Amino acid sequence: MSMQLIGRRLSSAEARVLLDDPTTVETLLYGDPDDDEMVQPELDLGKNWHALHYILNGSAWGIGEGAGAAILGGVEVGEDNS
């Protein structure tokens, strides 16, 4: 199994909905699954997220300040599905 990064900018209202109900993450990323046209994510780095994290932090897993927290920093939402 590998980790991939798929991202989308959220409004404050969307972020609140996600924090209140983490099960909404797929709908926020891809749109309503019942809709005929799925929304494409704004950012899909796939496995390349790790290279970007290394460039920003100078470390494979450490989290630096500022831009260093862009990939692995922040607050986890939802459950670990590993």
Biopython code that builds the backbone (N, CA, C, O; Angstrom):
import numpy as np
from Bio.PDB.StructureBuilder import StructureBuilder

atoms = [
    (1, "MET", "N", (0.846, -1.168, 0.000)),
    (1, "MET", "CA", (0.000, 0.000, 0.000)),
    (1, "MET", "C", (0.893, 1.233, 0.000)),
    (1, "MET", "O", (1.977, 1.226, 0.582)),
    (2, "SER", "N", (0.440, 2.262, -0.640)),
    (2, "SER", "CA", (1.204, 3.510, -0.665)),
    (2, "SER", "C", (0.282, 4.681, -0.365)),
    (2, "SER", "O", (-0.937, 4.588, -0.504)),
    (3, "MET", "N", (0.890, 5.780, 0.048)),
    (3, "MET", "CA", (0.116, 6.989, 0.324)),
    (3, "MET", "C", (0.147, 7.876, -0.907)),
    (3, "MET", "O", (1.173, 7.989, -1.578)),
    (4, "GLN", "N", (-0.971, 8.498, -1.194)),
    (4, "GLN", "CA", (-1.070, 9.448, -2.284)),
    (4, "GLN", "C", (-1.689, 10.722, -1.750)),
    (4, "GLN", "O", (-2.445, 10.694, -0.778)),
    (5, "LEU", "N", (-1.367, 11.854, -2.389)),
    (5, "LEU", "CA", (-1.935, 13.128, -1.967)),
    (5, "LEU", "C", (-2.860, 13.653, -3.050)),
    (5, "LEU", "O", (-2.453, 13.861, -4.192)),
    (6, "ILE", "N", (-4.111, 13.861, -2.669)),
    (6, "ILE", "CA", (-5.097, 14.498, -3.531)),
    (6, "ILE", "C", (-5.651, 15.656, -2.728)),
    (6, "ILE", "O", (-6.125, 15.461, -1.608)),
    (7, "GLY", "N", (-5.601, 16.849, -3.276)),
    (7, "GLY", "CA", (-6.005, 18.011, -2.510)),
    (7, "GLY", "C", (-6.995, 18.895, -3.230)),
    (7, "GLY", "O", (-7.137, 18.838, -4.451)),
    (8, "ARG", "N", (-7.666, 19.701, -2.463)),
    (8, "ARG", "CA", (-8.621, 20.677, -2.978)),
    (8, "ARG", "C", (-8.717, 21.795, -1.959)),
    (8, "ARG", "O", (-8.748, 21.543, -0.755)),
    (9, "ARG", "N", (-8.763, 23.005, -2.427)),
    (9, "ARG", "CA", (-8.943, 24.158, -1.555)),
    (9, "ARG", "C", (-10.377, 24.157, -1.040)),
    (9, "ARG", "O", (-11.321, 23.981, -1.810)),
    (10, "LEU", "N", (-10.534, 24.354, 0.264)),
    (10, "LEU", "CA", (-11.864, 24.379, 0.866)),
    (10, "LEU", "C", (-12.179, 25.766, 1.388)),
    (10, "LEU", "O", (-11.305, 26.468, 1.897)),
    (11, "SER", "N", (-13.433, 26.150, 1.257)),
    (11, "SER", "CA", (-13.889, 27.385, 1.894)),
    (11, "SER", "C", (-13.990, 27.118, 3.392)),
    (11, "SER", "O", (-13.909, 25.969, 3.825)),
    (12, "SER", "N", (-14.163, 28.156, 4.172)),
    (12, "SER", "CA", (-14.335, 27.992, 5.621)),
    (12, "SER", "C", (-15.546, 27.126, 5.934)),
    (12, "SER", "O", (-15.506, 26.297, 6.843)),
    (13, "ALA", "N", (-16.619, 27.320, 5.181)),
    (13, "ALA", "CA", (-17.838, 26.536, 5.412)),
    (13, "ALA", "C", (-17.601, 25.065, 5.087)),
    (13, "ALA", "O", (-18.050, 24.192, 5.829)),
    (14, "GLU", "N", (-16.901, 24.777, 3.989)),
    (14, "GLU", "CA", (-16.606, 23.390, 3.625)),
    (14, "GLU", "C", (-15.695, 22.732, 4.660)),
    (14, "GLU", "O", (-15.883, 21.563, 4.998)),
    (15, "ALA", "N", (-14.716, 23.473, 5.161)),
    (15, "ALA", "CA", (-13.815, 22.935, 6.183)),
    (15, "ALA", "C", (-14.589, 22.593, 7.448)),
    (15, "ALA", "O", (-14.323, 21.569, 8.077)),
    (16, "ARG", "N", (-15.537, 23.431, 7.826)),
    (16, "ARG", "CA", (-16.348, 23.171, 9.012)),
    (16, "ARG", "C", (-17.180, 21.914, 8.815)),
    (16, "ARG", "O", (-17.278, 21.090, 9.723)),
    (17, "VAL", "N", (-17.781, 21.755, 7.636)),
    (17, "VAL", "CA", (-18.569, 20.549, 7.342)),
    (17, "VAL", "C", (-17.676, 19.313, 7.458)),
    (17, "VAL", "O", (-18.080, 18.311, 8.048)),
    (18, "LEU", "N", (-16.469, 19.376, 6.901)),
    (18, "LEU", "CA", (-15.539, 18.248, 6.944)),
    (18, "LEU", "C", (-15.120, 17.914, 8.370)),
    (18, "LEU", "O", (-15.063, 16.741, 8.739)),
    (19, "LEU", "N", (-14.825, 18.933, 9.176)),
    (19, "LEU", "CA", (-14.437, 18.689, 10.560)),
    (19, "LEU", "C", (-15.594, 18.126, 11.375)),
    (19, "LEU", "O", (-15.384, 17.302, 12.265)),
    (20, "ASP", "N", (-16.823, 18.568, 11.073)),
    (20, "ASP", "CA", (-17.999, 18.065, 11.785)),
    (20, "ASP", "C", (-18.370, 16.648, 11.351)),
    (20, "ASP", "O", (-18.874, 15.860, 12.151)),
    (21, "ASP", "N", (-18.115, 16.326, 10.065)),
    (21, "ASP", "CA", (-18.466, 15.011, 9.520)),
    (21, "ASP", "C", (-17.398, 14.563, 8.531)),
    (21, "ASP", "O", (-17.518, 14.829, 7.335)),
    (22, "PRO", "N", (-16.344, 13.879, 9.015)),
    (22, "PRO", "CA", (-15.242, 13.465, 8.141)),
    (22, "PRO", "C", (-15.651, 12.546, 6.994)),
    (22, "PRO", "O", (-14.888, 12.375, 6.044)),
    (23, "THR", "N", (-16.834, 11.958, 7.064)),
    (23, "THR", "CA", (-17.267, 11.083, 5.967)),
    (23, "THR", "C", (-17.577, 11.871, 4.696)),
    (23, "THR", "O", (-17.799, 11.270, 3.645)),
    (24, "THR", "N", (-17.597, 13.188, 4.769)),
    (24, "THR", "CA", (-17.888, 14.011, 3.591)),
    (24, "THR", "C", (-16.654, 14.266, 2.720)),
    (24, "THR", "O", (-16.757, 14.955, 1.706)),
    (25, "VAL", "N", (-15.489, 13.724, 3.095)),
    (25, "VAL", "CA", (-14.249, 14.042, 2.387)),
    (25, "VAL", "C", (-14.316, 13.678, 0.901)),
    (25, "VAL", "O", (-13.876, 14.471, 0.068)),
    (26, "GLU", "N", (-14.844, 12.524, 0.546)),
    (26, "GLU", "CA", (-14.890, 12.141, -0.869)),
    (26, "GLU", "C", (-15.807, 13.056, -1.668)),
    (26, "GLU", "O", (-15.493, 13.406, -2.805)),
    (27, "THR", "N", (-16.929, 13.443, -1.089)),
    (27, "THR", "CA", (-17.837, 14.361, -1.777)),
    (27, "THR", "C", (-17.168, 15.719, -1.967)),
    (27, "THR", "O", (-17.311, 16.333, -3.024)),
    (28, "LEU", "N", (-16.436, 16.199, -0.950)),
    (28, "LEU", "CA", (-15.755, 17.487, -1.074)),
    (28, "LEU", "C", (-14.626, 17.431, -2.097)),
    (28, "LEU", "O", (-14.363, 18.421, -2.779)),
    (29, "LEU", "N", (-13.956, 16.288, -2.213)),
    (29, "LEU", "CA", (-12.873, 16.169, -3.189)),
    (29, "LEU", "C", (-13.383, 15.972, -4.608)),
    (29, "LEU", "O", (-12.878, 16.591, -5.545)),
    (30, "TYR", "N", (-14.387, 15.108, -4.769)),
    (30, "TYR", "CA", (-14.790, 14.687, -6.111)),
    (30, "TYR", "C", (-16.182, 15.130, -6.534)),
    (30, "TYR", "O", (-16.548, 14.955, -7.697)),
    (31, "GLY", "N", (-16.958, 15.692, -5.637)),
    (31, "GLY", "CA", (-18.317, 16.074, -5.966)),
    (31, "GLY", "C", (-19.289, 14.982, -5.557)),
    (31, "GLY", "O", (-18.889, 13.961, -4.997)),
    (32, "ASP", "N", (-20.550, 15.195, -5.835)),
    (32, "ASP", "CA", (-21.609, 14.252, -5.479)),
    (32, "ASP", "C", (-21.515, 13.021, -6.371)),
    (32, "ASP", "O", (-21.582, 13.150, -7.593)),
    (33, "PRO", "N", (-21.360, 11.807, -5.784)),
    (33, "PRO", "CA", (-21.236, 10.603, -6.612)),
    (33, "PRO", "C", (-22.481, 10.300, -7.444)),
    (33, "PRO", "O", (-22.400, 9.566, -8.429)),
    (34, "ASP", "N", (-23.631, 10.857, -7.059)),
    (34, "ASP", "CA", (-24.855, 10.643, -7.836)),
    (34, "ASP", "C", (-24.947, 11.586, -9.031)),
    (34, "ASP", "O", (-25.796, 11.405, -9.904)),
    (35, "ASP", "N", (-24.075, 12.592, -9.071)),
    (35, "ASP", "CA", (-24.041, 13.538, -10.182)),
    (35, "ASP", "C", (-23.325, 12.876, -11.356)),
    (35, "ASP", "O", (-22.345, 12.160, -11.149)),
    (36, "ASP", "N", (-23.788, 13.098, -12.571)),
    (36, "ASP", "CA", (-23.183, 12.475, -13.753)),
    (36, "ASP", "C", (-21.768, 12.972, -14.019)),
    (36, "ASP", "O", (-20.951, 12.229, -14.563)),
    (37, "GLU", "N", (-21.462, 14.205, -13.648)),
    (37, "GLU", "CA", (-20.141, 14.773, -13.901)),
    (37, "GLU", "C", (-19.376, 14.880, -12.596)),
    (37, "GLU", "O", (-19.690, 15.717, -11.749)),
    (38, "MET", "N", (-18.358, 14.020, -12.434)),
    (38, "MET", "CA", (-17.524, 14.068, -11.235)),
    (38, "MET", "C", (-16.551, 15.234, -11.352)),
    (38, "MET", "O", (-16.023, 15.501, -12.432)),
    (39, "VAL", "N", (-16.318, 15.915, -10.264)),
    (39, "VAL", "CA", (-15.401, 17.041, -10.203)),
    (39, "VAL", "C", (-13.978, 16.496, -10.093)),
    (39, "VAL", "O", (-13.731, 15.566, -9.325)),
    (40, "GLN", "N", (-13.050, 17.060, -10.846)),
    (40, "GLN", "CA", (-11.650, 16.664, -10.742)),
    (40, "GLN", "C", (-11.006, 17.435, -9.597)),
    (40, "GLN", "O", (-11.255, 18.629, -9.431)),
    (41, "PRO", "N", (-10.169, 16.748, -8.798)),
    (41, "PRO", "CA", (-9.490, 17.464, -7.712)),
    (41, "PRO", "C", (-8.585, 18.557, -8.262)),
    (41, "PRO", "O", (-8.082, 18.448, -9.380)),
    (42, "GLU", "N", (-8.378, 19.609, -7.478)),
    (42, "GLU", "CA", (-7.518, 20.703, -7.909)),
    (42, "GLU", "C", (-6.061, 20.317, -7.879)),
    (42, "GLU", "O", (-5.258, 20.892, -8.613)),
    (43, "LEU", "N", (-5.694, 19.345, -7.041)),
    (43, "LEU", "CA", (-4.299, 18.950, -6.881)),
    (43, "LEU", "C", (-4.232, 17.449, -6.696)),
    (43, "LEU", "O", (-4.805, 16.912, -5.748)),
    (44, "ASP", "N", (-3.535, 16.765, -7.595)),
    (44, "ASP", "CA", (-3.344, 15.329, -7.470)),
    (44, "ASP", "C", (-1.865, 15.050, -7.665)),
    (44, "ASP", "O", (-1.388, 14.957, -8.796)),
    (45, "LEU", "N", (-1.136, 14.915, -6.555)),
    (45, "LEU", "CA", (0.302, 14.660, -6.618)),
    (45, "LEU", "C", (0.631, 13.181, -6.666)),
    (45, "LEU", "O", (1.782, 12.812, -6.896)),
    (46, "GLY", "N", (-0.365, 12.327, -6.453)),
    (46, "GLY", "CA", (-0.088, 10.900, -6.403)),
    (46, "GLY", "C", (0.975, 10.623, -5.352)),
    (46, "GLY", "O", (0.899, 11.130, -4.233)),
    (47, "LYS", "N", (1.965, 9.817, -5.716)),
    (47, "LYS", "CA", (3.044, 9.486, -4.781)),
    (47, "LYS", "C", (4.121, 10.564, -4.738)),
    (47, "LYS", "O", (5.020, 10.495, -3.900)),
    (48, "ASN", "N", (4.052, 11.549, -5.611)),
    (48, "ASN", "CA", (5.067, 12.606, -5.642)),
    (48, "ASN", "C", (5.000, 13.539, -4.442)),
    (48, "ASN", "O", (5.886, 14.376, -4.269)),
    (49, "TRP", "N", (3.974, 13.416, -3.614)),
    (49, "TRP", "CA", (3.867, 14.242, -2.418)),
    (49, "TRP", "C", (5.111, 14.100, -1.551)),
    (49, "TRP", "O", (5.536, 15.061, -0.911)),
    (50, "HIS", "N", (5.696, 12.905, -1.527)),
    (50, "HIS", "CA", (6.822, 12.669, -0.635)),
    (50, "HIS", "C", (8.056, 13.435, -1.088)),
    (50, "HIS", "O", (8.812, 13.932, -0.253)),
    (51, "ALA", "N", (8.272, 13.539, -2.386)),
    (51, "ALA", "CA", (9.393, 14.334, -2.898)),
    (51, "ALA", "C", (9.188, 15.803, -2.556)),
    (51, "ALA", "O", (10.134, 16.477, -2.149)),
    (52, "LEU", "N", (7.979, 16.305, -2.713)),
    (52, "LEU", "CA", (7.685, 17.690, -2.376)),
    (52, "LEU", "C", (7.879, 17.928, -0.881)),
    (52, "LEU", "O", (8.425, 18.958, -0.485)),
    (53, "HIS", "N", (7.443, 16.997, -0.056)),
    (53, "HIS", "CA", (7.643, 17.114, 1.392)),
    (53, "HIS", "C", (9.138, 17.194, 1.710)),
    (53, "HIS", "O", (9.552, 18.012, 2.532)),
    (54, "TYR", "N", (9.943, 16.358, 1.071)),
    (54, "TYR", "CA", (11.386, 16.373, 1.321)),
    (54, "TYR", "C", (12.001, 17.713, 0.912)),
    (54, "TYR", "O", (12.841, 18.260, 1.627)),
    (55, "ILE", "N", (11.584, 18.230, -0.223)),
    (55, "ILE", "CA", (12.101, 19.530, -0.688)),
    (55, "ILE", "C", (11.765, 20.635, 0.304)),
    (55, "ILE", "O", (12.605, 21.491, 0.582)),
    (56, "LEU", "N", (10.560, 20.630, 0.836)),
    (56, "LEU", "CA", (10.133, 21.681, 1.771)),
    (56, "LEU", "C", (10.756, 21.541, 3.158)),
    (56, "LEU", "O", (10.940, 22.536, 3.859)),
    (57, "ASN", "N", (11.083, 20.303, 3.559)),
    (57, "ASN", "CA", (11.548, 20.056, 4.921)),
    (57, "ASN", "C", (13.012, 19.657, 5.038)),
    (57, "ASN", "O", (13.616, 19.836, 6.095)),
    (58, "GLY", "N", (13.588, 19.121, 3.973)),
    (58, "GLY", "CA", (14.938, 18.589, 4.061)),
    (58, "GLY", "C", (14.979, 17.309, 4.869)),
    (58, "GLY", "O", (16.046, 16.910, 5.336)),
    (59, "SER", "N", (13.858, 16.668, 5.043)),
    (59, "SER", "CA", (13.732, 15.448, 5.827)),
    (59, "SER", "C", (12.610, 14.605, 5.230)),
    (59, "SER", "O", (11.608, 15.135, 4.748)),
    (60, "ALA", "N", (12.792, 13.276, 5.268)),
    (60, "ALA", "CA", (11.769, 12.399, 4.703)),
    (60, "ALA", "C", (10.466, 12.421, 5.486)),
    (60, "ALA", "O", (9.390, 12.347, 4.893)),
    (61, "TRP", "N", (10.545, 12.523, 6.824)),
    (61, "TRP", "CA", (9.323, 12.463, 7.628)),
    (61, "TRP", "C", (9.181, 13.613, 8.607)),
    (61, "TRP", "O", (8.086, 13.836, 9.124)),
    (62, "GLY", "N", (10.250, 14.354, 8.882)),
    (62, "GLY", "CA", (10.158, 15.464, 9.818)),
    (62, "GLY", "C", (9.272, 16.574, 9.281)),
    (62, "GLY", "O", (9.087, 16.709, 8.071)),
    (63, "ILE", "N", (8.735, 17.358, 10.184)),
    (63, "ILE", "CA", (7.865, 18.466, 9.788)),
    (63, "ILE", "C", (8.486, 19.754, 10.292)),
    (63, "ILE", "O", (8.607, 19.966, 11.498)),
    (64, "GLY", "N", (8.881, 20.613, 9.361)),
    (64, "GLY", "CA", (9.457, 21.897, 9.712)),
    (64, "GLY", "C", (8.384, 22.951, 9.870)),
    (64, "GLY", "O", (7.190, 22.671, 9.766)),
    (65, "GLU", "N", (8.826, 24.150, 10.120)),
    (65, "GLU", "CA", (7.880, 25.257, 10.277)),
    (65, "GLU", "C", (7.569, 25.879, 8.920)),
    (65, "GLU", "O", (8.252, 25.610, 7.932)),
    (66, "GLY", "N", (6.544, 26.703, 8.883)),
    (66, "GLY", "CA", (6.173, 27.393, 7.658)),
    (66, "GLY", "C", (5.706, 26.419, 6.593)),
    (66, "GLY", "O", (4.820, 25.600, 6.838)),
    (67, "ALA", "N", (6.302, 26.506, 5.405)),
    (67, "ALA", "CA", (5.901, 25.662, 4.285)),
    (67, "ALA", "C", (6.158, 24.190, 4.563)),
    (67, "ALA", "O", (5.557, 23.325, 3.926)),
    (68, "GLY", "N", (7.050, 23.895, 5.514)),
    (68, "GLY", "CA", (7.343, 22.505, 5.846)),
    (68, "GLY", "C", (6.136, 21.728, 6.321)),
    (68, "GLY", "O", (6.094, 20.508, 6.160)),
    (69, "ALA", "N", (5.158, 22.393, 6.899)),
    (69, "ALA", "CA", (3.961, 21.724, 7.405)),
    (69, "ALA", "C", (2.896, 21.544, 6.319)),
    (69, "ALA", "O", (1.817, 21.019, 6.597)),
    (70, "ALA", "N", (3.179, 21.963, 5.112)),
    (70, "ALA", "CA", (2.178, 21.933, 4.044)),
    (70, "ALA", "C", (1.714, 20.527, 3.693)),
    (70, "ALA", "O", (0.559, 20.349, 3.307)),
    (71, "ILE", "N", (2.569, 19.531, 3.813)),
    (71, "ILE", "CA", (2.206, 18.185, 3.395)),
    (71, "ILE", "C", (1.740, 17.325, 4.566)),
    (71, "ILE", "O", (0.643, 16.770, 4.513)),
    (72, "LEU", "N", (2.541, 17.201, 5.620)),
    (72, "LEU", "CA", (2.198, 16.321, 6.735)),
    (72, "LEU", "C", (1.751, 17.071, 7.985)),
    (72, "LEU", "O", (1.441, 16.443, 8.997)),
    (73, "GLY", "N", (1.712, 18.389, 7.935)),
    (73, "GLY", "CA", (1.312, 19.156, 9.106)),
    (73, "GLY", "C", (-0.184, 19.283, 9.209)),
    (73, "GLY", "O", (-0.914, 18.824, 8.331)),
    (74, "GLY", "N", (-0.644, 19.895, 10.262)),
    (74, "GLY", "CA", (-2.077, 20.146, 10.422)),
    (74, "GLY", "C", (-2.757, 19.147, 11.329)),
    (74, "GLY", "O", (-2.107, 18.445, 12.104)),
    (75, "VAL", "N", (-4.065, 19.093, 11.224)),
    (75, "VAL", "CA", (-4.894, 18.250, 12.070)),
    (75, "VAL", "C", (-5.464, 17.125, 11.219)),
    (75, "VAL", "O", (-6.006, 17.373, 10.143)),
    (76, "GLU", "N", (-5.344, 15.881, 11.699)),
    (76, "GLU", "CA", (-5.909, 14.755, 10.967)),
    (76, "GLU", "C", (-7.429, 14.818, 11.004)),
    (76, "GLU", "O", (-8.026, 15.214, 12.005)),
    (77, "VAL", "N", (-8.044, 14.419, 9.890)),
    (77, "VAL", "CA", (-9.498, 14.382, 9.787)),
    (77, "VAL", "C", (-9.889, 12.963, 9.439)),
    (77, "VAL", "O", (-9.327, 12.373, 8.516)),
    (78, "GLY", "N", (-10.839, 12.408, 10.163)),
    (78, "GLY", "CA", (-11.312, 11.062, 9.865)),
    (78, "GLY", "C", (-10.452, 9.991, 10.505)),
    (78, "GLY", "O", (-9.645, 10.265, 11.393)),
    (79, "GLU", "N", (-10.643, 8.757, 10.033)),
    (79, "GLU", "CA", (-9.966, 7.610, 10.597)),
    (79, "GLU", "C", (-8.838, 7.142, 9.698)),
    (79, "GLU", "O", (-8.841, 7.398, 8.494)),
    (80, "ASP", "N", (-7.879, 6.457, 10.288)),
    (80, "ASP", "CA", (-6.786, 5.855, 9.536)),
    (80, "ASP", "C", (-7.329, 4.585, 8.872)),
    (80, "ASP", "O", (-7.828, 3.693, 9.557)),
    (81, "ASN", "N", (-7.235, 4.504, 7.559)),
    (81, "ASN", "CA", (-7.777, 3.360, 6.821)),
    (81, "ASN", "C", (-6.727, 2.335, 6.459)),
    (81, "ASN", "O", (-6.928, 1.557, 5.526)),
    (82, "SER", "N", (-5.606, 2.311, 7.173)),
    (82, "SER", "CA", (-4.545, 1.368, 6.803)),
    (82, "SER", "C", (-4.844, -0.045, 7.212)),
    (82, "SER", "O", (-4.039, -0.943, 6.965)),
]
sb = StructureBuilder()
sb.init_structure("model")
sb.init_model(0)
sb.init_chain("A")
sb.init_seg("    ")
for serial, (resi, resn, name, xyz) in enumerate(atoms, 1):
    if name == "N":
        sb.init_residue(resn, " ", resi, " ")
    sb.init_atom(name, np.array(xyz, "f"), 0.0, 1.0, " ", f" {name:<3s}", serial, name[0])
structure = sb.get_structure()
